[in-house]
């Protein structure tokens, strides 16, 4: 791997007077503060990130807000997962896929001749038959009695929209929606005190067919590495049970996985207890991570979800990161970073700040001007640890899918999007996403005056190439406002949801908390002695002698666009189209929340 040790900790530019200025950044500290524009309830929201970017950014030098990178990552991640779901379902190479697995299970269960009245067998079998129908297929030779049980199970399933209604990229087309429902059915827990015969039959069918066994093991490995460790055991625990002495009470054919949010919810309120009405899981999540009561660091059992969540810690606690030696964060900026985090976890939103960096001009033919204004230069929002960790998550992801499908197969795959397919192959895009965030890390470190982690220096060119016209990236277009269910309260019948409402505009002020070291050179390249330099206080017009150079440190402003996310209780979970209609019909954030809470 190339080293980034050659990245300089200096910044050079030529002033309008023709003087060359060199800044030593290794001791500088930047201060960030939010200049809030609107009150929360009255703030205006925009559904499209790309429109806001083009309005403010086109024709200006590149500044890349963290929210833009996160939003780019969100679109890639959704398309990547949609693509992988397709191949997990249909199979590829020696991996037969979930469809073939289900068809074989269904065929063997029918041939077993067991009666639907055999309770210990029937429930597990019905789950497989129902999953087959949800996928668009049907077990051949299914008797009328079995079909009646399957129909009843499907009716019960569809009556629970919190469980059965597709969300996120699964809504892109009917095929993905069917996979969502099929997998939700296969996650149904099987209780060994009631379902032992059926669960053992499923395990026996899989274990007895080498192709099915290989695909089942690969499937579980892929699912857990792409998400997280399973919440329940799977059928593998029955492969060696030896006739009824089971080591687990509950299992599932393809178990659901665990997230930090679910784990936190259980710890805070107790497993199975109702969630208080005014409780905010997101607020509590931020609180415990910031206080270091919960570690986000991935473990040996972690999947990709853990790596992504780990990358978000710098948004909650930048003061605990290595860049804190070069960065002073105002409380108002803390709030913006929290908003950035909320939008990222809520799956569908992004922020977006843009700065107007100081232009580095060519030497001027005019006579020297004695006043030099030195402002902070920011090419990307200063969150280098976040960028590095996110790049690492893509490196992990690339190794996982390469191990399952092979590099050559990845180079033949193309990422699905809401409107079609990406032009680049999946392997190339994975490498690009890793480089993009590594490059953002290097660029941010250069801005702050700190040494970057050991990452390929060529990644900086990838980032700079994208940053020059990122607002033209098709992944940044479109309306991503959505409602995501996170918890169903059995007692009240209400659903706790995260709602991404759109983007709001903010003004951010960047100033020197501790200024850099300054050296000035004349047009001939001669370094001016310190006696000829003097620091001029802000906003004074004194001292413009021809033999003396004065300079001042001044702040700079950049416009930022940050996500608006709310956690509320609703009666019904709205699909994307219905949710966006509510947002468009209301004039303020407060009115949107009131309309949603009443649905």
N, C-alpha and C positions, 0 to 999 in steps of 0.2 A: 504494500500500500504506500502511495506517495505520502510524504510528510507535509504538515502545514507549518513546520518550524520556521520556514522562510518568510512567513507573513510578517510584515514590519509593524511595529507599534508606533509608527509616526504617520503624520498626514501632511501633505504639502499642497499648496495652491499658490497661484499668482494673483496678486491684487490688481485692481484697476490702475494703480500707480505704476505698475511694472515691478514692484518689489515681490520677491518670492518669500513665502512664509512657510516655515516648518514648525509643526506642533508635535511635541513629545507627549504621547497619550497614555503612557503607562501609569501615570499618577493622577490622571483626570477622573473626576466623578461627575456624572450627569444627573440632573434632577428633572423628574417628569411630574407634571401637574395637569389635571383636567380643568379646563375652563368651561363649565357646564353652560349649555345654551338654553335648554328648555326644562321646565318642571316635568317631572315624570308623567303625571296624568295628561299633560297637554302636549307631550312630544309628538312630532310628526314622524310617521314611519314610512319606509319605502320597502316594497316587496322584492325589488331586484337590486342585487349588489352591483352588477355590471353597469347599470344606468348611472348609479351614483359615482362609480369610479370614473367613467368616461367624462362625466360633467366636470369633475374637478382635476382629473389627472392628464388628460390628453394634451400633449405638447409640453408637459413639464418633465423635469428630470425624475428619474425613477425613485420612488420611496415605496417600500412594500410593507404594509401593515401585517401583523401576525394573523389577523382575521382573514385576510385574503388567502394566505397560505393554508390556514385551517379549512377554509371553505373549499379550496382546490383539493385538499386531501380528502374532505368529506365526499366530494363527488367521485373521486377516484375510488375510494374505499367502497362506496355503494356499488359502483359498476364492477369492481373487482369481485365483490362477494356475490353479486348477481351472476357473474360469469362462472365462478366456481360452483355455485349452486346448480347451474345447468349441467356441468360435467359430473358433479357428484350424483345427480339424478340419472343421467343417461349413460355414464361410464366413459372410460377412455383407456385404450390399450388393454392391459391385463386387469384393470379395475372395472368390474362389471356394473357398478352403480346401484343406487337405491331402488330404481325401478325393477331391475332384474332380481335383486334381493327380495323385494316384496312379492313379485310374481312367483318366485320359487317357494317362498314361505306359504303363500296362499294355495298354490297347487298341492303342496305336501300336506297342508292342513285338511284340505278337502278329501284327499286320498286316505287320510287316517281313518275316516269313517266315524269319527266321534260325534256324539249327539249334541245338539245345542242346549240340551237340558242338563248336560254335565257341567255344573257350575264351575268347578275347578279348572276346566279346560276352556269353557266357552268365552269368558271375558277376554282373555289374551288373543284368542282366535278372532273374535269380533273386531278387536282393535286393528289387527292386520287387514281383515277384509274391508273395514271402513277406510283405512288409510289407502288401500288400493283404489277404492271408488273415488276418494278425494283427489287422487292423482290422475284420474281419467280412465282407469282400467277397471276390471272386475274379475274376480276369481271364477274360472270356468267350472261349471257343474255344481254351483252353490244351490242347495235345496231351498225350498220356499221358507222353511222354518228358520234356516240360517239367515236368509235375506231379510226376514221380518226383524230379527234381532239387530242386523246391521242398519236397517232403516231407522230403527228406534235410537240406536247410538248416534247416528248422523244427525237426527233431529235434535237430540239433546246437545250435541256439539255445536250446531249452528245457532242454537238458542242462547249461546254464551258468546256474544260478539267480542268481548274482551279477550277471549281465548282464540276464537276462530277467524276474526277479521284480519286480513293481511295488512301489514304496515310497511313503511319505508319502501325500499326497492322492490319488495314483493308485490307492490301495486302496479308495477310497470306494465305487466301483461298477464294474461290468464294463466300462462304456463308457470310463471313464478308464483302467482297466487295459489295455484294448486299445490305446488311444492310446500309452501308455507303451511297450508292446512294439513297436508299429509304428514309433515314432520311434527306438527302440534299433536296430531292424533297419536303418533308413535312415541311421544313423550309421556303418554298417560301412565301413571304409576301402576305397577302390578304388585299386589300384596301377596306375599308367599303363603300366608295363612288361608287365603281364599283362591289364589290363582296359580298354585304351584304346578299343577298338571299342564296347563297351557304354556306357562313360561318355560318349563322344562322341555316341552315339545318344540318350542321355537329354538331353544338352545341346541337341542339334538339335531334339528334339521340343518342349522348353520354349521355345527361342528362336523356333521357327516358329509359335507360337500366341501372339498378343498378350495374350489374357486369362490364359493360363498363365504367361507371362513376368511380367506385372504382379503376379500373385498370388505367384509364386515369389520375386520381389524383395522384396515386402512381408513375406512370411513370414520370410525371412532377416533382414530389418531388425528385425522384431519380436522374433524369437528372440534375436538378439544384444543388443538393447537391454534385454530383460527379464532376460537372464542376463549374459553377458560375451562378449568377442571369441571367435571360433571357434578351436579347436585345430588344425583342418585347413582348407585351402581348400575351396570348394564348386564346383558345376558352372559358375559364371560364368567361371572361368578358361579354360574351353573354348569360350566364345562367340566368341572371336577367335583361336583357336589356328591356324586355317588349314591343317589337314591333317597333323597328326602331330608337330609340333615343340612339345612341351608344356613349359610353364614350371614345372610341379610334378610331383613323383613320386607323391604320394598325395593323394587328395581324398575327399570324401563328399557324398552327395546333400543331407543336412542335417547338417552337422558338429556334433560335441559341442563344448562350450565349456570354457574354462579357468577354474579357480578359484585363489585365492591359495594354498590348501592344496596343490593339485596342483603348482603352480609351486614352492612351498617344498620339497615332497618331492623333486622332481627336483633342486633345487639342493643339498639336504643329502646325498642318498645317490647322486645320479647317475641319469640316465634309464635305466630298464630294470633297475637293480640291485635285488636283494632287500632288503626292509626288515628290519633287525635285530629280533629277537624282543622285546627290551626297549625298543625305540624308541617314543616317544610323539610323534606328529605335533602334537598340540595343545600339548604342553609346548614343543616347538621353535618352533611358531608364535608363542606368547606371548613366548618369549625373544627372538626376532629383532625382533619389532615393538617390544617394550619397549626394546631396545637401539638402536632406530632404524636397524637394518640393512635393514629392508624398509619402504618407504612404502606406506600404504594409500590415499593420495590418488587419487581417480578421475582418469582422463585423458580425452582427447577420444574415445577408442575404448571407454570403459568402459560397461558395462550396469548395470542396476539392482542386480545382485548386488554389484558393486564399491561402489556408494553405501552399501548396507546394511553391508558389511564395514567400510568407512571409518568409519561411525557407531560401530563397536564399539571403536575405538582408545581412547576415554576409559575404558573398562572395564579395559583392560590397563595404561594409563599415565596415571591422573588427575593425577599430579604434573607432567605435561608440558602440561596443558591450562590455559586462561586462568583457570579457577576455582581453580587451586592457590594463588592469592594469598589466597583466603578459606577454604581447606580443607586441614586437616592429616589425613593418612590413616595410621592405624596399620597395621603389617604384617599384623595379623589381618584387617583390613578389606580389604587388598589381596587376601588369599586368597579372601574372599567374592566380590569383584569378578571374580576369575579364574573362580570357579565359575559366576558369572552369564554370563560370556563363553562358557565351555565349553557351557553349556546352550543358549545362543542359536545357536551355530554348529552344534550337533548337531541342530538343526532342530525339536526337539519339547519344549523344556522352558523353564521360567520360574522366577524367583525371586519373592521377595515379602517386603519388610519393612514393618512397620507401626509407626508411632510413636504415642505417647500425648502429643500436643502440649499445651502449657499452654493452659488455657481462658482466653479473654478475657472476663471477667465484667463485668456491669453494676455501676454504683456501688451500694455497700451502705449501708444506713441505720445500721449500727453505728458505734461510735466508732472513730476511726482506729487502725490497728495499725501499729507502727513498722517491722515487718520485712517487706520486699518480697523475694520469691524470684523471681529472673529466670533462666529456663531458655531454651535454644535452641528456636526454633520451626522445625519442618521440615514442610512440606506435601507434599513429594515428595522422594524420594531425591536427594541433591545431585549430580547429574551433568548439568549444563546443556548442555555441549557435545555429549554423546551425544544428548540430546533434539533439539537443533537440527539435527544432522546427519541424524537419522532422519526428521525432518519434511522436510528437503530431499530425501531419497530419494523420499518420496511425491510431492513436487512434480515431480520428474523423471519418475516413473512416470506421473503423470496426463498430462503433456505427451506421453509416448510413445504411450499408448493412445488419447489424443484425436486424435493425428496419424494413427493407423492407421484407427480406427473412426469418429471424429467424436464430438463432445460429445453430440449428440442420441441417437446409438446407445447410448452409455454410460449415458444416463439411462433407457434401456429395458432394460438388462441388470440382473440381480440376482445377487449373489455366491452361489455354491454353498457349502453347508456339508455336514458329514457326514450331517446329518439332513434336509436340504431346501434351502431358499433363504432368504436374508436379506430382510427386509421392505423395506429401503432400496435404492434403485438404486445402481449401482456408482459413478457419478460423485459422488453425494452422499457415499458412504462414503469415497471417496478424499479428498475435501475434508475430511471429518471426521477422518481419520487424520492428515492434515497439520496441522489445527488442534489436535488432541489433543496431538501432540508439541511443536508450537510453544507451546501453553499450558503444558505441563510445563516447557519451557525458561524461560518468563517467570516462572512460580511458583518454580522453583528459584533463579533469579537473585535474586528478591525475598528469598527465605530467606537467601541468602548475603550480600546487600548489594552486588551487582554489577549493572552495566547490562546488560540483555539485548541480543542482536543485534536488528537491525531486522526485526521480525516483526509481524504484525497483532495489535494489542492485544486485539481481540475474541476471539482464540484463547484467552485466559486464561479467558473465560467458558465456552467450550466445555469446557476441561479441568476447571474447577471443577464444572460441571454433572455431568460423568461421575464425577469423584472423589467426589462426595457419596454415591454408592451403587454404586460400581464392582463391588462383590461380587455385584450382581444381574445383571451383564452376562452374557448366555448364552454368549458366547465364552470365558468363564473356567471354564465347567463342563466336566466330562468327564475321562476318564482318557487322558492323552497319552503314557504311557510307551511307548517304542518302541526298536527297534534299527535303526541306520542303517549299511550297509556303506560303507567308504571306500577299501579297498584289498584286492585279491586277490593273495596271494603264490603264484606259480606253483610255486616250489620246494617249499614245505611243504604247499600245498593248503589253507592256513588263510586265513580272511577277517578282516581288521582292521575292527572295528566300533566305533561310538560308541553307547553305551547310555544313554538317559535313564531313570533309575531312579525318579524321583519328587521330592518336596520334603522338606527338613528344616527344622527350626525353629532359629533362632538369636536371641540377644539382642544388640542393638547399643546402645552407649553414645555419646551425643552430648553434647559439652561445649564450653565456650569455651576455645580455645587462646589467643585474644586477645579480650577482651570488647568489647562495643559501648560507645559513649558513652551516658551515662544522664542524662536530664532527668526531673524529677518535678514535677507540677502538683497543687495542692490542688483541692478540689471546686469552688471558685469560678473555677478556671482560672488562678490565679496560679502562676507558676513559682517553685519553692522555690530559695533561694540555696544555693550549694554548701556553705556553712558549716553548713547544716542537714541535709546529707546525709553519711552516712559508710558506708564499705564494711565490712560485717560479715564476718569469716571464717566459713567453713562450720561448721555444727554447734555454734554457741555460742548461749547464751540471754541474753547481756548486752545492756544498753543499750536499754530500751524506754521512753524518755521521751516525753512527749506532744508536745514541740516539736521533736523530732529524728526523722528518718527514716533507718532503716538498710536496706541492701539487700545481697543476696548473689547471686553467680552460681553456679548449680547445674546439674548435668548431668541429662539425661533419658534414659530407656530406651525403646526400641521393639523389638517382636518382628518378626523377619524370617523369610521362608521362601525358601530358596535351592535351586536345582536340584542334583541329584546326578547326575553324568555320569561314566562310566568308559569308557576306551578299552581294549579287550581283543581277543584272538585267539580265534576260534571256528571250529568245523568247518562249521557250518550257520548261515545267517542265518534267524532266526525271524521269522515275521510278528507283527503287533502282539498278536494274541490269545494266541499261544503264549508270547511274551515276557512278557506280563503275568501269565500263569499261573505261570511260574517265579518271578517277583518275589513273587507272593502266597503261594506255598508255602514260601518261605524266611523265616527269622526275623530275619536281619541282612543288612547290605550285603555283608559278607564271604562269607556263605553263598550269596548270589545270584551273586556273581562266580565263586565256585568251581563252581557248578552250570552257569553259562553257558560257562565255559572248558572244561568237560568234555563239552559236547554234541557 
